[in-house]
Amino acid sequence: MKKLLIRLSIALIVLLVLGIIAIGLFLDKAVKRGVETVGPMLTQVEVKVDSVSLSILSGTGKIKGLLVGNPPGYKSTSAIQVGTASLALQPGSVFSDKVVIKSINVQAPEITFETGLKGNNLSKILANLQSATGGSDTNAAQPSAKAAGKKLQVDDFVISGGKVNVSVNVAALGSLGSQSATVALPEIHLSGLGQGPDGITAAELTKRVLQEIEKQAALVASAAVVDLSKNAAGLTKGLGNGGTGAVDSVTKGLGGFLKKK
């Protein structure tokens, strides 16, 4: 009888471990599928993830190889690339109405800020996201957006070690209208997201984070845009009034972008 109880106990433990592993694998695939399915619907650009790994026991996880594409009309292959993002959550909250995430840490993202006379790529993606979630107010999402997926609470969201690849593309100047530079992205720290009883949706969280990325990228890119415009003006000195006039027109057009931030 004692041996039977021991065997039953071992079998139950094995089943429990296998169940936890199965749930973990299911969540990994579900998160990856959700990001790659819902992401493009909200942003109107390609969204891909290489892998997702979540541990129910420890409450930790990693997302690797996140790529956010660019809207049509922009030359760069992607707007955002993230090698690794780690998170820590309250394990038990995964099965509740609101998932409590203690921290999200996005390490060394590569942001492409491509701008011209018609605006920049990040603003376009943000406009798509705002349209999909009901306007520019983070708390004013339409019911359909709020009802999609679990509610979230994110205590700390940190983006560190990032860089911004600034690209100025003006077709009117031909090869002279394509200039680029790379600058550091300031650390971004958001806290207390969705701490109320209603929490926030993944769409609302994405919008809030993208708003801050676009804001900070625009700030550091503005100085780079001025320098790149000066470089283009210097290159046109031998082209006569037509060349310098074109650069002046481009600089004035970009001036609206610089003042907007």
C-alpha positions in Angstrom: 0.0 0.0 0.0 2.8 2.4 0.9 4.6 1.6 -2.4 1.4 2.3 -4.3 1.0 5.7 -2.6 4.6 6.6 -3.4 4.1 5.7 -7.0 0.9 7.6 -7.2 2.6 10.7 -5.6 5.4 10.5 -8.2 2.9 10.1 -11.0 1.0 13.2 -9.8 4.2 15.2 -9.5 5.2 14.2 -13.1 1.8 15.1 -14.4 2.0 18.4 -12.6 5.4 19.2 -14.1 4.3 18.2 -17.6 1.1 20.3 -17.2 3.2 23.4 -16.2 5.5 22.8 -19.2 2.5 22.4 -21.5 0.9 25.6 -20.2 4.2 27.4 -20.7 4.6 26.2 -24.3 1.0 27.2 -25.0 1.5 30.7 -23.5 4.7 31.1 -25.5 3.0 30.3 -28.8 -0.1 32.2 -27.9 1.9 35.4 -27.1 3.9 35.1 -30.3 0.8 34.4 -32.4 -1.0 37.3 -30.7 1.9 39.8 -31.4 2.2 38.7 -35.0 -1.6 38.8 -35.6 -2.9 41.8 -33.7 0.3 43.9 -34.2 -0.1 44.3 -38.0 -3.9 44.9 -37.6 -3.2 47.9 -35.2 -0.1 49.4 -36.8 -0.8 48.5 -40.5 2.9 47.4 -40.8 4.6 44.1 -40.5 5.3 42.8 -36.9 7.4 39.7 -36.3 8.9 38.0 -33.3 11.6 35.3 -33.4 10.7 33.7 -30.1 8.8 34.1 -26.8 9.7 32.2 -23.6 7.7 32.5 -20.4 8.1 30.7 -17.1 5.0 30.3 -15.0 6.9 29.2 -12.0 9.5 32.0 -11.8 7.3 34.7 -13.4 10.0 35.7 -15.9 10.1 35.8 -19.6 11.9 37.0 -22.7 10.9 38.2 -26.2 13.6 37.9 -28.8 13.9 39.4 -32.3 11.0 41.8 -32.4 10.7 43.7 -35.7 8.2 46.4 -36.6 8.2 47.2 -40.3 7.8 50.5 -42.0 4.7 52.0 -43.7 4.5 52.0 -47.5 6.5 54.8 -49.1 9.5 54.6 -46.7 12.8 53.2 -47.8 14.1 51.6 -44.6 13.3 48.0 -44.0 12.1 48.4 -40.4 11.1 51.1 -38.0 12.0 49.3 -34.8 14.2 46.3 -34.1 14.6 44.8 -30.6 17.1 42.0 -29.9 15.9 41.1 -26.4 13.1 42.3 -24.1 12.8 40.8 -20.6 9.9 40.9 -18.2 8.9 39.9 -14.7 5.3 39.3 -13.7 3.2 37.9 -10.9 2.7 34.3 -11.9 -0.7 33.8 -10.5 -2.1 36.9 -12.3 -1.7 35.0 -15.7 -4.9 33.2 -14.9 -6.8 36.3 -13.6 -8.7 39.1 -15.4 -5.7 41.4 -15.2 -2.1 40.3 -15.7 0.3 42.2 -13.4 3.7 42.8 -15.0 6.2 44.1 -12.5 8.8 45.2 -15.1 9.5 45.2 -18.8 13.1 45.9 -19.9 13.8 46.5 -23.5 17.5 46.4 -24.2 19.4 48.2 -27.0 16.5 48.7 -29.5 17.4 50.1 -32.9 15.0 52.8 -34.1 14.8 54.1 -37.6 13.6 57.6 -37.8 13.0 58.3 -41.5 11.7 61.8 -42.4 11.0 64.0 -45.4 8.7 66.7 -46.5 5.6 64.5 -45.8 6.5 63.6 -42.2 8.2 60.7 -40.5 7.6 56.9 -40.4 7.0 56.7 -36.6 4.3 59.4 -36.7 2.6 57.4 -39.5 2.7 54.2 -37.5 1.4 56.0 -34.4 -1.4 57.6 -36.5 -2.4 54.1 -37.7 -2.4 52.9 -34.1 -4.4 55.8 -32.8 -7.0 55.3 -35.5 -7.3 51.6 -34.6 -7.7 52.3 -30.9 -10.0 55.4 -31.1 -8.0 58.6 -31.2 -5.0 60.2 -29.6 -6.2 60.0 -26.0 -4.6 56.9 -24.3 -7.6 56.5 -22.0 -10.3 57.0 -24.7 -10.0 53.8 -26.6 -13.1 52.4 -28.2 -14.9 49.6 -26.4 -13.8 47.1 -29.2 -10.2 47.9 -28.5 -10.6 47.8 -24.7 -12.4 44.4 -24.9 -9.6 42.8 -26.9 -7.4 40.5 -24.8 -6.6 40.5 -21.1 -6.2 43.7 -19.1 -2.7 44.5 -18.1 -0.9 46.4 -15.3 2.8 47.4 -16.0 4.6 48.8 -12.9 7.8 49.7 -14.8 8.6 49.9 -18.5 12.3 50.7 -19.3 13.9 51.1 -22.7 17.7 51.6 -22.4 20.8 51.5 -24.6 18.9 52.3 -27.8 20.0 54.1 -30.9 18.2 56.1 -33.5 19.2 55.8 -37.2 18.1 59.2 -38.6 17.4 59.2 -42.4 16.4 62.3 -44.4 15.0 61.4 -47.8 13.9 64.0 -50.3 13.3 62.7 -53.8 13.5 66.2 -55.3 17.3 66.3 -54.6 18.1 62.9 -56.0 21.2 61.4 -54.3 21.8 64.6 -52.4 18.4 64.2 -50.7 19.3 61.0 -49.0 21.3 61.7 -45.8 21.7 59.6 -42.6 23.2 59.7 -39.1 23.0 57.7 -35.9 22.4 59.2 -32.5 21.7 57.7 -29.0 18.2 57.3 -27.8 17.6 58.7 -24.2 16.5 56.1 -21.7 12.7 55.9 -21.5 11.1 55.0 -18.2 7.3 54.7 -17.8 5.7 53.6 -14.6 2.3 52.9 -13.0 0.6 51.9 -16.3 -2.9 50.4 -15.8 -2.8 50.4 -12.0 -6.5 51.1 -11.8 -9.1 48.4 -11.6 -9.7 48.5 -15.4 -6.0 48.2 -16.3 -5.0 48.8 -19.9 -5.1 46.6 -23.0 -2.0 45.6 -25.0 -3.1 48.0 -27.7 -3.2 50.9 -25.2 0.2 49.9 -23.8 1.7 49.8 -27.3 0.3 53.2 -28.1 1.7 54.8 -24.9 5.2 53.3 -25.5 5.2 54.2 -29.2 4.2 57.8 -28.3 7.2 58.1 -26.0 9.6 56.5 -28.5 8.4 58.8 -31.3 8.7 61.8 -28.9 12.3 61.0 -27.8 13.4 59.9 -31.2 12.2 63.2 -32.7 14.0 65.2 -30.1 17.4 63.7 -30.7 16.8 63.5 -34.5 16.0 67.2 -34.8 19.6 68.2 -34.3 20.7 65.5 -36.7 18.2 66.7 -39.3 19.7 70.2 -39.1 23.2 68.9 -39.5 22.2 66.7 -42.5 20.4 69.7 -44.1 23.6 71.8 -43.7 25.6 69.0 -45.3 23.3 68.8 -48.3 23.5 72.6 -48.7 27.3 72.4 -48.7 27.3 69.7 -51.4 25.2 71.9 -53.7 27.5 74.9 -53.6 28.8 74.0 -57.1 25.3 73.4 -58.5 24.3 77.1 -58.9 21.1 78.7 -57.7 18.9 75.8 -58.7 20.6 73.4 -56.3 20.9 75.7 -53.4 17.3 76.8 -53.9 16.1 73.2 -53.7 18.0 72.6 -50.4 16.5 75.8 -49.0 13.0 74.5 -49.9 13.8 71.2 -48.2 15.1 72.9 -45.1 12.0 75.1 -44.8 9.8 72.0 -45.2 11.7 70.2 -42.5 11.4 73.3 -40.3 7.7 72.4 -39.7 8.9 69.0 -38.3 11.5 70.6 -36.1 9.0 73.1 -34.6 6.3 70.4 -34.1 8.5 68.9 -31.4 
